[in-house]
Amino acid sequence: MKLLALDTSTEACSVALTVDGKIWTLDEVCPQQHSKRILPMVQQLLSEAGLTLQQLDGLVFGKGPGSFTGVRIGVGVCQGLAFGADLPVYGVSTLAAMAQAAHRLHQAHQVVSAIDARMNEVYLASFQLDDQGVMQALSTEVAAKPTALPGPVLKGHICAVGTGWQTYPQQLEDWHKTGNSGSEDLAAVHHSPVILYPSAQDMLSLAAIPFRQGQFIAAETAEPTYVRDEVTWQKLPGR
């Protein structure tokens, strides 16, 4: 199995390559530089592995949620590469990728991923580990203010990942405790200091089973997940 994954949905730019179990990764925090960095990063990993794009079996992309521009760049680059090499593609949730990282780095079984969505909102979803070591979503991905989130679906200890927890730590902890009878012990939250952004290597993990099950799709049918359908733009004075 030879798969390449890429993600530009947040401030980070991430590329990962797996070749028969061996993994190469590159992760950079480079706000507003994604369109310049992503292709050189892809080429660097392919060169390190001694492969051409045409030798891959498929491409994986971060489909969002995240920055509107970042998500579009990731999907567009993936489609362009796939068209040129005639490869199938597969989209992975950025929130799911961070949850998978929590299992990889912290052996977490219950995770709440939250990305700072700006405008005082977060993108959020809850995940639980299945018997195959894959994080499965237990809730719908939402975009909402921390004080207006739907009730928590996980009980007890959770691992908290993503920039949303960094920006709104107390509000999100209070939200989690509302579904745990207010018990400090039952509602314990472990904040991961290292998982702020999704990484492409975890997208490879989430795409492995779908690849074996033939769930990759044609590049032209790839679609992003924005979650937030409408953005309210405030016109600046004098503009």
Secondary structure as UniProt FT lines:
FT   STRAND          2..7
FT   STRAND          12..19
FT   TURN            20..21
FT   STRAND          22..29
FT   TURN            31..32
FT   HELIX           34..49
FT   HELIX           53..55
FT   STRAND          58..64
FT   HELIX           68..85
FT   STRAND          89..93
FT   HELIX           94..106
FT   STRAND          110..116
FT   TURN            119..120
FT   STRAND          122..129
FT   TURN            131..132
FT   STRAND          135..137
FT   STRAND          142..144
FT   HELIX           146..148
FT   STRAND          158..161
FT   HELIX           163..167
FT   HELIX           169..178
FT   TURN            179..182
FT   TURN            184..187
FT   STRAND          189..191
FT   HELIX           200..212
FT   TURN            213..214
FT   HELIX           219..221
FT   TURN            237..238
//
